Amino acid sequence: MEKASFCASQHCQSAGTESTGDEDDVYPIHLQDFNFRNLIMVCTLRFDHALDACKLHTALARLLGKDDWRKLGGRVRRRADGKLEIHVPQRFSVKRPPARFSHIDLTDTLIADHEFASNLPVPTEGISVQPNQYNLIELGVEQDAPRTFDQMMDRDVPQMSLHIVSFQDATLVSISWPHSLMGGQGFADFLRAWSLMVEDKDSEVPRLLGAKEDVLLQAENCNFASPEKGSSEKDWVVQKCRLIGMDLVLFLLRFVWSLFWAPKEVKTVFLPKKSLEKLQLACRNEISSDTSLEVVETGNKPQDDELVLLAYFARLAASTSHSHRPITLVNFLKGGRLLSSVRQENASGVYVQNMTGYAFSFLTGKTARGGLGALVRENCCQMREQSTEQQYLSFLRTYRRATEHGGTFKLFYGPRDAHVIVCNSFLDEDLAGAVNFAAAALTKHSTSGGTPPGRMSCFYYHIMNNRLGCGADCIYLLGKDWAGNLWATAALPRNAWRDVDLALKQYA
């Protein structure tokens, strides 16, 4: 740890003299970012070989000192009027570094022999469903790390943290940050930029866009100032299904009861590439065999694979509640792909700000628990209606009106007796492909004989102060690893996991 800290200090000192804070560059926190501030994300990248911790830290510091990427290295301050903003010193220093850094040297220990690390989910020869214990998050943060957004502000520490644990045969590289700093696609772009810095390809790092201007607000204001469409065409179609009054009370009572009656267990699903291909083929065959339906063409499109896989797991989750009970699927939308203004700018740089949208699919019990073809068709039909640029802008306006004065946006839509299942996928972000730390590898081959040096074998995802399993059923497709194996994490009741185990065995 001493050596790594010394290397980092040398870099910070070379950046210039100590900043007093009076000359800080100030960046705004956009509204949608602000509303995600209380979620402290922790992502641990696992490498099955030794990496140079000092090189990784130095490369991160260089990235956070580059142009508007500096926003990620700032500290959150509260203004006199109560609003938050990010303060970035004109020059980072030892006392005001761009990121917190800690390194634990366990190079005399095999990762399989470590008390906690030996319990991390790992690739297996066949299909496996592995426990994902919350206390494993302790491997991803230093002991005295701030646990909340307010603690981070009170201590006046950087928003980002890099925590590295070096084993004899593996390296765990953990990044933590408040969700207000970046979303899922932004995190993938950050990893790609960091990798370029590790490779000393500074000139190839894309510009960070939207650091000071909220592109979502600009698009929203431009759209609603235009008289081209009537007001009814600009309504968010889901808003008419919002739960209010006694319907909301009954929904919340049922939801709270389910948390006690059927508590969630968080587990990780590992599907080897061959098993994944068998599962996808079986899903396509089931869909195509339903000749009475005009279902989506699955082909080989990544987004179609996402929808079909999520539908498959959602059907398993739905099977645990009464057959007559309706299902509400809460799907995450990638807003950056829906806005024409963002798509046009993507060629000149990347946006890391939160652009998440939501699409709700309200399904009957028969549709959710019946044939996969009907489920995929109905889910896709409702998602398509809500995935236009206009509908996303209408969602943004609804979201802004609910939150701009300190309120919160609640995902309470649909039938009051619905079983809610949250679905999200990071397949398209390709987090495994985004990371290339080969230049920091201390060995020329993987100790496990699989993943190339500098490429992660898998990653672990936690929320420090809002653990999975404390809310609705949720299914996250984390993505594919270097070998094409699929990783997923879900929070489901125990009886749902029994169904998952049995269903997946046929694809072994």
C-alpha positions as CSV (number, residue, x, y, z in Angstrom):
1,M,0.0,0.0,0.0
2,E,2.9,2.4,0.8
3,K,4.3,2.0,-2.7
4,A,1.0,2.6,-4.4
5,S,0.3,5.7,-2.3
6,F,3.8,7.1,-3.0
7,C,3.3,6.7,-6.8
8,A,-0.1,8.5,-6.6
9,S,1.4,11.3,-4.5
10,Q,4.1,11.9,-7.1
11,H,1.5,12.3,-9.8
12,C,-0.6,14.7,-7.7
13,Q,2.4,16.8,-6.8
14,S,3.4,17.1,-10.5
15,A,0.0,18.6,-11.2
16,G,0.8,21.8,-9.4
17,T,0.7,23.6,-6.1
18,E,-2.0,23.3,-3.5
19,S,-5.4,24.8,-4.3
20,T,-7.1,26.9,-1.7
21,G,-10.6,26.2,-3.0
22,D,-11.3,29.8,-3.9
23,E,-10.4,29.2,-7.5
24,D,-12.3,26.0,-7.9
25,D,-14.1,25.2,-11.2
26,V,-17.7,24.6,-10.4
27,Y,-19.9,22.1,-12.2
28,P,-23.7,21.7,-11.8
29,I,-25.5,18.5,-10.7
30,H,-28.2,17.9,-13.3
31,L,-31.7,17.2,-11.9
32,Q,-31.9,13.5,-12.9
33,D,-28.4,13.0,-11.5
34,F,-29.4,14.8,-8.3
35,N,-32.3,12.4,-7.8
36,F,-29.9,9.4,-7.8
37,R,-27.5,10.9,-5.3
38,N,-28.4,8.7,-2.4
39,L,-27.3,5.5,-4.1
40,I,-23.6,4.7,-3.6
41,M,-22.6,2.2,-6.2
42,V,-19.8,-0.3,-5.8
43,C,-18.5,-2.3,-8.8
44,T,-15.7,-4.9,-8.3
45,L,-13.8,-6.1,-11.3
46,R,-12.2,-9.4,-10.9
47,F,-8.9,-10.3,-12.7
48,D,-7.4,-13.8,-12.5
49,H,-3.9,-12.4,-12.5
50,A,-1.7,-9.8,-10.8
51,L,-2.1,-6.1,-11.8
52,D,0.0,-3.1,-11.0
53,A,-2.1,-1.1,-8.6
54,C,0.1,2.0,-8.8
55,K,-0.3,2.1,-12.6
56,L,-4.1,1.7,-12.4
57,H,-4.3,4.5,-9.8
58,T,-2.0,6.8,-11.7
59,A,-4.0,6.3,-15.0
60,L,-7.2,7.0,-13.1
61,A,-5.8,10.3,-11.7
62,R,-4.6,11.3,-15.2
63,L,-8.1,10.7,-16.6
64,L,-9.8,12.7,-13.9
65,G,-7.4,15.5,-14.6
66,K,-8.3,15.7,-18.3
67,D,-10.6,18.4,-19.6
68,D,-14.2,18.0,-18.4
69,W,-13.5,14.5,-17.1
70,R,-12.4,16.5,-14.1
71,K,-16.0,16.8,-13.0
72,L,-15.8,13.1,-11.9
73,G,-12.9,14.1,-9.6
74,G,-14.7,16.9,-7.8
75,R,-16.3,17.1,-4.4
76,V,-19.9,17.9,-3.7
77,R,-20.6,21.2,-1.8
78,R,-23.9,22.7,-0.6
79,R,-24.5,26.3,-1.6
80,A,-26.1,28.9,0.7
81,D,-29.5,28.3,-1.0
82,G,-29.3,24.6,-0.3
83,K,-28.5,23.5,-3.9
84,L,-25.6,21.1,-4.5
85,E,-22.7,21.6,-6.9
86,I,-19.4,19.9,-7.7
87,H,-16.2,21.8,-6.8
88,V,-13.0,20.8,-8.7
89,P,-9.6,22.3,-7.9
90,Q,-7.8,23.9,-10.8
91,R,-5.0,21.5,-10.0
92,F,-5.3,18.3,-8.0
93,S,-2.9,17.8,-5.2
94,V,-2.0,15.4,-2.4
95,K,-4.5,17.1,0.0
96,R,-7.2,17.3,-2.7
97,P,-6.8,14.3,-4.9
98,P,-9.3,13.4,-7.7
99,A,-10.2,10.0,-6.1
100,R,-9.8,8.2,-2.8
101,F,-7.4,5.3,-3.1
102,S,-6.6,2.3,-1.0
103,H,-4.6,-0.9,-1.7
104,I,-4.5,-4.1,0.3
105,D,-1.5,-6.3,-0.5
106,L,-2.3,-10.0,0.0
107,T,0.1,-11.3,-2.5
108,D,1.1,-14.1,-0.2
109,T,-2.5,-15.4,-0.2
110,L,-4.5,-17.3,-2.8
111,I,-7.9,-15.8,-3.4
112,A,-9.5,-19.2,-2.7
113,D,-7.9,-19.2,0.7
114,H,-9.3,-15.8,1.8
115,E,-12.2,-15.8,4.3
116,F,-14.4,-13.5,2.3
117,A,-13.0,-13.5,-1.3
118,S,-13.4,-17.3,-1.5
119,N,-17.2,-16.8,-1.3
120,L,-17.4,-14.6,-4.4
121,P,-19.3,-16.0,-7.3
122,V,-17.0,-17.6,-9.9
123,P,-17.2,-19.2,-13.3
124,T,-18.1,-22.9,-13.1
125,E,-18.0,-25.7,-15.6
126,G,-21.7,-25.9,-15.8
127,I,-24.8,-23.8,-15.0
128,S,-24.7,-22.5,-11.4
129,V,-26.8,-20.4,-9.1
130,Q,-24.5,-19.0,-6.4
131,P,-25.2,-17.0,-3.2
132,N,-24.3,-13.3,-3.5
133,Q,-23.9,-12.3,0.2
134,Y,-24.2,-8.6,0.9
135,N,-21.1,-8.6,3.2
136,L,-18.9,-9.3,0.2
137,I,-19.2,-5.6,-0.5
138,E,-16.6,-5.1,2.2
139,L,-14.0,-6.4,-0.4
140,G,-14.9,-3.4,-2.5
141,V,-14.5,-0.4,-0.2
142,E,-12.0,0.7,2.4
143,Q,-13.1,0.3,6.1
144,D,-13.7,3.9,6.8
145,A,-15.3,4.8,3.4
146,P,-18.3,7.1,3.6
147,R,-21.5,5.0,3.5
148,T,-23.9,7.7,2.5
149,F,-23.9,10.8,0.2
150,D,-24.2,13.1,3.2
151,Q,-21.2,11.5,4.9
152,M,-19.2,12.0,1.7
153,M,-20.2,15.7,1.7
154,D,-19.5,16.2,5.4
155,R,-16.1,14.7,5.1
156,D,-15.4,16.7,2.0
157,V,-13.9,13.7,0.2
158,P,-13.8,13.0,-3.6
159,Q,-16.8,11.3,-5.1
160,M,-14.9,8.4,-6.6
161,S,-13.0,5.7,-4.8
162,L,-10.6,3.1,-6.1
163,H,-9.9,0.2,-3.8
164,I,-7.6,-2.6,-4.9
165,V,-7.0,-6.0,-3.3
166,S,-4.0,-7.9,-4.6
167,F,-3.9,-11.6,-4.2
168,Q,-1.2,-14.0,-5.3
169,D,-3.3,-15.2,-8.2
170,A,-5.9,-12.5,-8.6
171,T,-6.7,-8.8,-8.3
172,L,-10.0,-7.2,-7.3
173,V,-10.3,-3.6,-8.6
174,S,-13.3,-1.8,-7.1
175,I,-14.8,1.5,-8.1
176,S,-17.4,3.2,-5.9
177,W,-19.3,6.4,-6.8
178,P,-22.6,8.1,-6.0
179,H,-25.1,7.3,-8.7
180,S,-25.5,11.0,-9.2
181,L,-22.1,11.0,-11.0
182,M,-22.9,8.7,-13.8
183,G,-25.3,6.1,-15.1
184,G,-24.8,2.6,-16.5
185,Q,-23.8,3.6,-20.0
186,G,-21.7,6.4,-18.5
187,F,-19.9,3.9,-16.3
188,A,-19.1,1.7,-19.4
189,D,-17.7,4.8,-21.2
190,F,-15.7,5.7,-18.1
191,L,-14.1,2.2,-18.1
192,R,-13.2,2.5,-21.7
193,A,-11.6,5.9,-21.1
194,W,-9.7,4.7,-18.1
195,S,-8.4,1.7,-20.1
196,L,-7.1,4.1,-22.8
197,M,-5.2,6.0,-20.1
198,V,-3.7,2.8,-18.8
199,E,-2.4,2.1,-22.3
200,D,-1.0,5.7,-22.5
201,K,-3.4,6.5,-25.4
202,D,-4.5,9.8,-23.9
203,S,-5.2,11.3,-27.3
204,E,-7.9,8.7,-28.0
205,V,-9.9,9.5,-24.9
206,P,-13.3,10.9,-26.0
207,R,-14.5,14.3,-24.8
208,L,-16.9,14.3,-21.9
209,L,-20.0,16.0,-23.0
210,G,-22.8,17.7,-21.0
211,A,-20.6,18.4,-18.0
212,K,-22.1,21.9,-17.5
213,E,-25.2,21.8,-19.8
214,D,-28.1,19.4,-19.1
215,V,-28.8,18.0,-22.5
216,L,-32.0,16.3,-21.1
217,L,-33.4,19.7,-20.0
218,Q,-32.5,21.3,-23.3
219,A,-34.2,18.6,-25.3
220,E,-37.3,18.7,-23.0
221,N,-37.6,22.5,-23.2
222,C,-37.1,22.5,-27.0
223,N,-39.8,19.9,-27.5
224,F,-42.5,21.4,-25.3
225,A,-41.9,24.8,-26.7
226,S,-42.7,23.5,-30.2
227,P,-46.3,23.9,-31.3
228,E,-46.1,21.1,-33.9
229,K,-47.9,18.6,-31.8
230,G,-51.0,18.9,-29.6
231,S,-50.7,18.6,-25.8
232,S,-52.5,15.3,-25.8
233,E,-49.7,13.8,-28.0
234,K,-47.2,14.9,-25.5
235,D,-48.7,13.2,-22.5
236,W,-46.8,10.3,-21.0
237,V,-49.1,7.3,-21.8
238,V,-48.3,5.6,-18.4
239,Q,-49.4,8.6,-16.3
240,K,-53.1,7.6,-16.6
241,C,-52.2,4.4,-14.8
242,R,-50.6,6.1,-11.7
243,L,-51.8,4.7,-8.4
244,I,-53.4,7.2,-6.1
245,G,-55.7,7.3,-3.1
246,M,-56.9,4.0,-1.7
247,D,-55.5,2.1,-4.7
248,L,-52.0,3.2,-3.7
249,V,-52.6,2.4,0.0
250,L,-53.7,-1.2,-0.9
251,F,-50.8,-1.6,-3.3
252,L,-48.3,-0.5,-0.6
253,L,-49.9,-2.8,2.1
254,R,-49.7,-5.8,-0.2
255,F,-46.1,-4.9,-1.1
256,V,-44.9,-4.5,2.5
257,W,-46.7,-7.8,3.4
258,S,-44.8,-9.6,0.6
259,L,-41.5,-8.4,2.0
260,F,-42.2,-10.2,5.3
261,W,-44.1,-13.2,3.9
262,A,-41.7,-14.0,1.0
263,P,-38.3,-12.3,1.7
264,K,-35.9,-12.0,-1.2
265,E,-32.7,-13.9,-1.6
266,V,-30.0,-12.3,-3.8
267,K,-28.1,-14.8,-6.0
268,T,-25.9,-14.8,-9.1
269,V,-26.7,-17.0,-12.1
270,F,-23.8,-18.2,-14.3
271,L,-24.7,-19.6,-17.7
272,P,-21.8,-21.0,-19.7
273,K,-21.8,-20.0,-23.4
274,K,-23.1,-23.4,-24.6
275,S,-25.9,-23.4,-22.1
276,L,-26.8,-19.9,-23.0
277,E,-27.1,-20.8,-26.7
278,K,-29.3,-23.8,-25.8
279,L,-31.6,-21.5,-23.7
280,Q,-31.8,-18.9,-26.5
281,L,-32.6,-21.6,-29.1
282,A,-35.3,-23.1,-26.8
283,C,-36.8,-19.6,-26.3
284,R,-36.8,-18.9,-30.1
285,N,-38.4,-22.2,-30.8
286,E,-41.1,-21.7,-28.2
287,I,-41.8,-18.2,-29.7
288,S,-41.8,-19.3,-33.3
289,S,-44.0,-22.4,-32.6
290,D,-46.8,-20.1,-31.5
291,T,-48.3,-19.5,-34.9
292,S,-51.3,-17.6,-33.6
293,L,-49.0,-14.7,-32.7
294,E,-47.2,-12.1,-34.6
295,V,-44.2,-12.0,-32.3
296,V,-41.0,-10.0,-32.6
297,E,-38.2,-11.2,-34.8
298,T,-35.5,-12.3,-32.5
299,G,-32.7,-12.9,-35.0
300,N,-29.3,-12.2,-33.5
301,K,-30.0,-8.6,-32.4
302,P,-28.5,-7.9,-28.9
303,Q,-31.6,-5.9,-27.8
304,D,-33.9,-8.8,-28.9
305,D,-31.8,-11.3,-26.9
306,E,-32.1,-9.0,-23.9
307,L,-35.9,-8.8,-24.1
308,V,-36.3,-12.6,-24.6
309,L,-33.9,-13.5,-21.8
310,L,-35.6,-10.9,-19.4
311,A,-39.0,-12.3,-20.4
312,Y,-37.8,-15.8,-19.7
313,F,-36.6,-15.0,-16.2
314,A,-39.6,-12.7,-15.5
315,R,-41.9,-15.6,-16.3
316,L,-40.1,-17.8,-13.7
317,A,-40.4,-15.0,-11.1
318,A,-44.1,-14.5,-11.9
319,S,-44.8,-18.2,-11.4
320,T,-44.4,-17.8,-7.6
321,S,-47.5,-15.6,-7.2
322,H,-51.2,-16.6,-7.7
323,S,-52.0,-17.4,-11.3
324,H,-54.8,-14.8,-11.5
325,R,-52.6,-12.0,-10.2
326,P,-51.5,-9.4,-12.8
327,I,-47.8,-8.6,-13.4
328,T,-46.2,-5.2,-13.8
329,L,-42.8,-5.3,-15.5
330,V,-40.7,-2.2,-14.9
331,N,-38.2,-2.0,-17.8
332,F,-35.3,0.4,-17.9
333,L,-34.9,2.6,-21.0
334,K,-31.6,3.9,-22.3
335,G,-32.6,7.5,-22.9
336,G,-29.4,8.5,-24.7
337,R,-30.4,6.3,-27.6
338,L,-33.9,7.8,-27.8
339,L,-32.9,11.5,-28.1
340,S,-31.8,12.6,-31.6
341,S,-29.7,15.4,-30.1
342,V,-27.7,13.0,-28.0
343,R,-27.2,10.5,-30.9
344,Q,-25.8,13.3,-33.1
345,E,-23.3,14.4,-30.4
346,N,-22.1,10.9,-29.6
347,A,-19.7,11.0,-32.5
348,S,-17.8,13.8,-30.9
349,G,-17.7,12.5,-27.3
350,V,-19.6,10.7,-24.6
351,Y,-22.3,11.6,-22.0
352,V,-21.9,10.0,-18.6
353,Q,-24.9,11.6,-16.9
354,N,-27.9,9.6,-15.9
355,M,-30.4,9.3,-18.8
356,T,-32.5,6.4,-17.5
357,G,-36.2,6.2,-18.4
358,Y,-38.8,3.7,-17.5
359,A,-41.3,1.7,-19.5
360,F,-44.1,-0.2,-17.8
361,S,-45.7,-3.4,-19.1
362,F,-49.0,-4.3,-17.5
363,L,-49.7,-8.0,-18.1
364,T,-52.5,-10.3,-17.2
365,G,-51.6,-13.3,-15.1
366,K,-52.3,-15.6,-18.1
367,T,-50.0,-13.6,-20.4
368,A,-47.2,-13.4,-17.9
369,R,-47.3,-17.1,-16.9
370,G,-48.2,-18.6,-20.2
371,G,-46.4,-19.1,-23.5
372,L,-43.2,-17.1,-24.0
373,G,-44.4,-15.8,-27.4
374,A,-47.4,-14.0,-25.9
375,L,-45.3,-12.5,-23.1
376,V,-42.6,-11.2,-25.4
377,R,-45.1,-9.8,-27.9
378,E,-47.1,-8.0,-25.3
379,N,-44.0,-6.7,-23.4
380,C,-42.4,-5.5,-26.7
381,C,-45.7,-3.9,-27.8
382,Q,-46.0,-1.8,-24.7
383,M,-42.3,-1.0,-24.6
384,R,-42.4,0.2,-28.2
385,E,-45.2,2.6,-27.4
386,Q,-43.2,4.1,-24.6
387,S,-39.8,4.1,-26.3
388,T,-40.3,6.8,-28.8
389,E,-38.4,10.1,-28.5
390,Q,-41.6,11.9,-27.7
391,Q,-42.6,9.5,-25.0
392,Y,-39.2,9.7,-23.4
393,L,-39.4,13.5,-23.3
394,S,-42.9,13.2,-21.8
395,F,-41.5,11.0,-19.1
396,L,-38.7,13.5,-18.4
397,R,-41.3,16.2,-18.0
398,T,-43.4,14.1,-15.6
399,Y,-40.2,13.1,-13.7
400,R,-39.0,16.7,-13.5
401,R,-42.4,18.1,-12.2
402,A,-42.4,15.4,-9.5
403,T,-38.8,16.1,-8.3
404,E,-37.7,19.6,-9.1
405,H,-38.9,21.0,-5.8
406,G,-37.5,18.3,-3.6
407,G,-40.2,15.6,-4.2
408,T,-39.6,12.1,-5.4
409,F,-40.7,10.0,-8.4
410,K,-42.3,6.7,-7.3
411,L,-42.7,3.7,-9.6
412,F,-46.3,3.2,-8.5
413,Y,-48.2,2.5,-11.7
414,G,-50.5,-0.3,-12.9
415,P,-53.1,-2.6,-11.1
416,R,-53.1,-2.2,-7.4
417,D,-52.8,-6.0,-6.9
418,A,-50.0,-6.5,-9.4
419,H,-46.8,-8.4,-8.7
420,V,-44.0,-6.0,-9.6
421,I,-40.8,-7.3,-11.3
422,V,-38.0,-4.9,-12.2
423,C,-36.0,-5.8,-15.2
424,N,-32.7,-4.3,-16.4
425,S,-29.8,-5.4,-18.7
426,F,-26.2,-4.3,-19.2
427,L,-25.6,-6.6,-22.1
428,D,-25.3,-3.9,-24.6
429,E,-22.9,-1.8,-22.4
430,D,-20.4,-4.8,-22.7
431,L,-18.6,-3.9,-19.4
432,A,-16.3,-6.9,-19.9
433,G,-15.2,-5.7,-23.3
434,A,-14.9,-2.1,-22.0
435,V,-12.0,-2.9,-19.7
436,N,-8.5,-3.5,-21.1
437,F,-5.8,-3.3,-18.4
438,A,-3.2,-5.4,-20.3
439,A,-0.6,-2.6,-19.9
440,A,-0.9,-3.0,-16.1
441,A,-0.7,-6.8,-16.0
442,L,2.3,-8.1,-14.1
443,T,2.1,-11.6,-15.8
444,K,1.9,-12.6,-19.4
445,H,-0.7,-15.2,-18.9
446,S,-3.8,-15.8,-16.7
447,T,-3.3,-18.0,-13.6
448,S,-6.6,-19.7,-14.4
449,G,-5.6,-20.3,-18.0
450,G,-8.7,-18.5,-19.3
451,T,-9.1,-14.8,-19.5
452,P,-6.2,-12.9,-21.2
453,P,-4.1,-10.7,-18.8
454,G,-5.8,-7.3,-18.3
455,R,-9.3,-8.6,-19.1
456,M,-11.6,-9.2,-16.2
457,S,-13.1,-12.6,-15.7
458,C,-16.3,-11.2,-14.1
459,F,-17.6,-8.3,-12.0
460,Y,-19.7,-7.9,-8.9
461,Y,-22.3,-5.2,-8.4
462,H,-23.6,-3.8,-5.1
463,I,-25.4,-0.7,-3.8
464,M,-23.7,0.3,-0.5
465,N,-26.7,1.8,1.2
466,N,-29.7,0.2,-0.6
467,R,-29.1,-3.5,-1.0
468,L,-30.9,-5.6,-3.5
469,G,-33.6,-7.7,-1.9
470,C,-35.2,-4.9,0.1
471,G,-37.7,-4.0,-2.6
472,A,-39.5,-5.5,-5.5
473,D,-38.4,-8.6,-7.3
474,C,-35.6,-7.7,-9.7
475,I,-33.6,-9.3,-12.5
476,Y,-30.4,-7.8,-13.8
477,L,-28.5,-9.2,-16.8
478,L,-25.0,-8.1,-15.9
479,G,-23.6,-9.1,-19.3
480,K,-21.2,-11.6,-20.9
481,D,-17.7,-12.2,-19.9
482,W,-14.7,-12.6,-22.2
483,A,-15.6,-16.2,-23.0
484,G,-19.3,-15.4,-23.9
485,N,-20.7,-16.8,-20.6
486,L,-23.7,-14.9,-19.2
487,W,-23.9,-13.4,-15.7
488,A,-27.1,-12.3,-14.1
489,T,-28.0,-11.2,-10.6
490,A,-31.5,-11.3,-9.2
491,A,-33.4,-10.8,-5.9
492,L,-36.3,-13.3,-5.8
493,P,-38.2,-15.2,-3.1
494,R,-36.8,-18.6,-2.1
495,N,-39.5,-20.6,-4.0
496,A,-38.7,-18.7,-7.2
497,W,-35.1,-19.7,-6.9
498,R,-36.2,-23.3,-6.8
499,D,-38.0,-22.8,-10.1
500,V,-35.0,-21.1,-11.6
501,D,-32.7,-24.1,-10.6
502,L,-35.1,-26.6,-12.0
503,A,-35.7,-24.7,-15.3
504,L,-32.1,-24.1,-16.0
505,K,-31.0,-27.7,-15.5
506,Q,-32.4,-28.8,-18.8
507,Y,-29.9,-26.6,-20.6
508,A,-26.8,-28.0,-18.9
